[in-house]
Amino acid sequence: MRPLVDHNLSIPMNIEAELNLRNILLVNEIDQLITAEVTLRVFWNDSRLTLNSDHYDFCDRFGYYVLLHPNAINKLWTPDLFIDLSKDIRHPQVEIKPSSMLFYKEHFVRMDSRFNFDVACNMNFGSFPVDCQQCTINFESYSYTDTQWNLNWRKSGHEINTHIRLPEFEHRLIVNKEYLTDYYEENYTGMKALISLKRRILFFLALFSSQKSYMPKISYFTLMDYWMMFSLMIMFLVNLEYPIYLLLRKNGYKRTARRLNVSTFIFVLSSIIAFNTVYWLIVGLETQKLCRGFDKNQTKFPEENKTEAEKMGCPDLAITSDEI
């Protein structure tokens, strides 16, 4: 049974979480999937858990704590979170699953878990190749409704690995939204993490000939399709004008042929300038609309080579093995 709040089962308990985005392993545009590796930290209070002494193993930004063995997690109550619309979840373990549980004073509990997963990402390629894709990762409770849980992101503590490199996309992590489900008979609480992907136009231009092999089959035009249609139309007009020009010269209408040639050149040049002016203006507006706030939402990676104990000024602690 879940922990009680003030010994009252009718009061919903608070569950908070932090997200550490370790890597974006794959962006599969054909299957519209994204593969990411994260560490999820979940926090709650459990009044049933009490330490038998005042000795603690370590110290971090939350205070002094005892580090429990991963096997102890199966013996205690933990939140039943799952990732909605996920295809597969994997744990990069060697012998023991990469997870831990930390127990602090005042019945405060923290559970960390490292895993990678494939999750559906509904992509829209209407603005390709200047598109921004928004991939939403929904963490929900499977069993507890909104009358039993309050599930929220913490206001700070979210991290992103600054060494993530995607050749085709720039990326951002946004973790600031909670929601209630509206597709079940009862409402369940959830948290949204948004991975925003902005396509690198220079990468697209460098590999233009091979881009279509990476694209899914879609039933609508993209911005790139309009540009290609205009280019084909201009090529058709130029190829149509050239035999007419030769025919006029052959029949002695050299002055008319010359006028046709000059008129065609002026028309094609002005059409190219006008189309590209309007086209790239639309591209800029679409990029601004789809990627609004993209450069303002990257979470910062914490200081490296400096432990939390050093930041907090915690004294040296003797390693103990206190039990719960």
C-alpha positions in Angstrom: 0.0 0.0 0.0 1.2 3.5 -0.7 2.5 5.7 2.1 -0.1 7.7 4.0 -0.2 11.5 4.4 -0.9 12.5 8.0 -2.2 8.9 8.5 -5.0 9.7 6.1 -5.5 7.6 3.0 -7.9 10.2 1.4 -5.1 12.8 1.1 -3.1 12.5 -2.1 0.6 12.1 -1.6 3.2 14.2 -3.5 5.6 12.5 -5.9 8.3 14.7 -7.4 10.9 13.9 -10.1 14.0 15.1 -11.9 15.3 14.0 -15.3 18.8 13.6 -16.5 19.0 13.2 -20.3 22.2 11.2 -20.8 22.0 10.5 -24.6 19.8 10.6 -27.7 20.8 7.4 -29.3 18.6 7.4 -32.4 16.0 9.6 -34.3 14.1 7.2 -36.6 12.1 9.4 -38.9 10.7 6.5 -41.0 9.2 4.7 -38.0 8.7 8.0 -36.1 10.5 6.8 -33.0 13.2 8.4 -30.8 15.6 6.4 -28.6 16.9 8.1 -25.5 18.8 7.2 -22.4 17.9 8.9 -19.2 18.3 8.8 -15.4 15.0 9.4 -13.6 15.1 10.5 -10.0 11.9 10.2 -8.0 11.3 11.7 -4.5 8.6 11.1 -1.9 8.0 10.8 1.8 7.3 7.5 3.5 6.5 7.9 7.2 6.7 4.2 7.7 10.5 4.2 7.2 12.7 5.2 10.1 16.5 4.9 10.5 17.7 3.1 13.7 20.4 5.7 14.3 21.7 9.1 13.4 24.6 7.9 11.4 24.6 8.4 7.7 26.8 7.2 4.8 27.0 10.3 2.6 25.8 13.9 2.0 24.4 15.6 -1.0 22.3 18.7 -1.9 19.4 17.2 0.1 21.4 16.5 3.2 22.7 13.3 4.9 21.5 9.9 3.7 21.9 6.2 3.8 22.5 4.4 0.4 20.6 1.2 0.1 21.5 -1.8 -1.9 19.5 -2.2 -5.2 18.1 -5.5 -3.9 16.4 -3.6 -1.1 14.2 -1.6 -3.6 12.1 -4.7 -4.3 11.2 -5.0 -0.6 9.9 -1.4 -0.3 7.0 0.6 -1.8 8.0 2.5 -4.9 6.0 4.6 -7.4 4.6 2.5 -10.3 5.6 4.9 -13.1 5.7 3.9 -16.8 6.4 5.6 -20.1 3.3 6.0 -22.2 3.5 5.0 -25.9 6.9 3.4 -25.4 7.9 0.5 -27.6 10.7 -0.9 -25.5 12.7 -0.1 -22.3 16.1 -1.5 -21.6 18.5 -1.2 -18.6 22.2 -1.0 -19.4 23.2 -3.4 -16.7 26.2 -5.6 -16.2 25.2 -7.7 -13.2 22.9 -5.5 -11.2 20.2 -3.1 -12.6 21.5 0.5 -12.5 19.2 1.8 -9.8 19.6 3.0 -6.2 17.5 4.2 -3.3 18.6 6.9 -0.9 17.0 7.4 2.5 17.2 10.8 4.2 16.1 12.3 7.5 12.4 13.1 8.0 11.3 10.0 6.0 12.5 11.5 2.7 13.2 8.9 0.0 14.9 9.2 -3.4 15.1 6.5 -6.0 17.3 6.7 -9.1 17.1 4.6 -12.2 19.0 4.6 -15.5 17.4 3.2 -18.6 17.0 3.7 -22.3 13.8 3.4 -24.3 12.1 3.7 -27.7 9.1 6.0 -27.7 6.7 7.1 -30.4 7.2 10.7 -31.7 4.5 12.1 -34.0 6.4 14.0 -36.6 5.2 16.6 -39.0 7.3 17.1 -42.1 5.2 19.9 -43.7 8.1 22.4 -43.1 10.9 20.1 -44.2 13.8 20.8 -44.4 13.5 23.6 -41.8 11.2 21.6 -39.5 11.3 21.3 -35.7 10.1 18.0 -34.3 8.6 17.9 -30.7 9.0 14.4 -29.1 6.9 14.1 -26.0 7.8 11.6 -23.2 4.9 11.0 -20.8 5.6 9.5 -17.4 2.4 8.3 -15.8 1.2 6.3 -12.8 -0.3 2.9 -13.8 -2.5 2.4 -10.7 -2.9 5.6 -8.7 -5.4 8.2 -9.8 -5.2 12.0 -9.2 -7.1 11.5 -5.9 -4.2 9.4 -4.6 -1.2 11.0 -6.2 0.2 14.4 -7.1 2.9 13.9 -9.7 5.1 16.9 -10.4 8.5 17.8 -11.8 10.8 19.5 -9.4 11.6 23.1 -10.2 15.4 22.5 -10.5 17.8 19.6 -10.8 17.1 18.6 -14.4 20.2 17.9 -16.4 21.3 17.4 -19.9 24.6 15.9 -21.1 26.4 18.6 -23.0 28.4 16.0 -25.0 25.3 14.8 -26.9 26.0 15.3 -30.6 23.4 14.7 -33.3 24.7 15.4 -36.9 21.2 16.2 -38.3 19.5 18.0 -35.4 20.0 20.5 -32.7 18.3 19.4 -29.5 16.7 20.8 -26.4 15.2 19.3 -23.3 12.1 20.9 -21.7 10.7 19.5 -18.4 8.0 21.8 -17.0 4.6 20.3 -17.7 2.3 18.1 -15.7 -1.1 16.8 -16.9 -4.2 14.7 -16.1 -5.1 11.9 -18.5 -8.5 12.2 -20.2 -8.5 8.9 -22.1 -9.4 6.6 -19.2 -12.5 6.3 -17.1 -10.5 7.9 -14.2 -7.9 10.6 -14.3 -4.3 9.7 -13.7 -1.5 12.2 -13.1 1.4 12.4 -15.5 4.6 14.5 -16.3 5.7 15.6 -19.8 9.3 15.8 -20.9 9.8 17.4 -24.3 12.8 16.7 -26.5 12.8 19.4 -29.2 14.7 18.6 -32.4 15.6 21.4 -34.9 16.9 20.2 -38.3 20.4 21.4 -39.4 19.8 22.9 -42.8 23.6 22.6 -43.7 23.5 18.9 -43.0 20.5 18.6 -45.3 22.2 20.5 -48.1 25.4 18.4 -47.7 23.5 15.1 -48.1 20.6 16.3 -50.3 20.7 13.3 -52.6 20.3 10.8 -49.9 17.8 12.6 -47.7 14.7 11.0 -49.2 15.9 7.5 -48.1 15.6 8.6 -44.5 12.2 10.2 -44.9 8.9 8.3 -44.3 6.2 8.1 -46.9 3.8 11.0 -46.3 0.6 12.1 -48.0 1.1 15.9 -48.0 3.5 18.4 -49.5 6.5 19.7 -47.7 8.2 23.1 -48.2 10.9 21.2 -50.1 8.4 19.8 -52.5 7.1 23.2 -53.4 10.7 24.3 -54.1 11.3 21.3 -56.3 8.0 21.8 -58.2 9.0 25.4 -59.0 12.5 24.3 -60.1 11.0 21.7 -62.4 8.6 24.3 -63.9 11.4 26.7 -64.6 13.4 23.9 -66.3 10.4 23.0 -68.4 9.9 26.6 -69.5 13.6 27.0 -70.4 13.6 23.7 -72.4 10.4 24.8 -74.1 11.7 28.2 -75.1 15.0 26.9 -76.6 13.5 24.9 -79.6 11.1 27.8 -80.3 14.1 30.2 -80.4 15.9 27.9 -82.8 12.8 27.6 -85.0 12.4 31.3 -85.3 16.1 31.8 -86.2 15.8 29.1 -88.8 12.9 30.8 -90.5 14.5 34.2 -90.6 12.9 35.8 -87.6 16.1 36.6 -85.8 14.9 39.8 -84.2 11.8 38.1 -82.8 14.0 35.2 -81.6 16.3 37.6 -79.9 13.4 39.3 -78.1 12.0 36.0 -77.1 15.4 35.0 -75.6 15.8 38.3 -73.7 12.1 38.1 -72.4 12.5 34.5 -71.3 15.8 35.4 -69.4 14.1 38.4 -67.7 11.0 36.3 -66.8 13.0 33.4 -65.4 15.4 35.6 -63.4 12.6 37.7 -61.9 10.6 34.6 -61.2 13.5 32.9 -59.4 14.2 36.1 -57.3 10.5 36.6 -56.5 9.8 32.9 -55.6 12.9 32.6 -53.4 12.2 35.8 -51.6 8.6 34.6 -50.8 9.8 31.1 -50.2 12.5 31.9 -47.7 10.3 34.4 -46.0 7.7 31.7 -45.4 10.5 29.3 -44.3 11.7 31.9 -41.8 8.2 32.4 -40.4 7.5 28.7 -40.2 10.8 28.1 -38.4 10.1 30.9 -36.0 6.6 29.5 -35.4 7.5 25.8 -35.0 10.8 26.5 -33.1 9.5 29.3 -30.9 11.5 29.4 -27.7 13.9 26.6 -28.9 17.1 28.5 -27.9 15.6 29.5 -24.5 14.8 26.0 -23.1 18.1 24.1 -22.8 18.7 22.9 -19.3 22.2 23.3 -17.9 24.6 20.5 -17.0 25.8 20.7 -13.4 29.4 21.5 -12.5 31.8 18.7 -13.4 34.6 17.3 -11.3 33.0 18.5 -8.1 31.0 16.3 -5.8 27.7 17.4 -4.2 29.3 17.0 -0.8 32.0 19.5 -1.8 29.4 22.0 -3.0 27.4 21.6 0.2 30.5 21.8 2.4 29.6 18.5 4.1 32.3 17.1 6.4 34.0 13.8 5.8 31.6 11.0 6.7 32.5 7.5 8.1 31.0 4.8 5.9 28.4 2.9 7.9 25.9 0.1 7.2 22.8 1.2 9.2 19.7 -0.8 8.4 16.1 0.4 8.1 
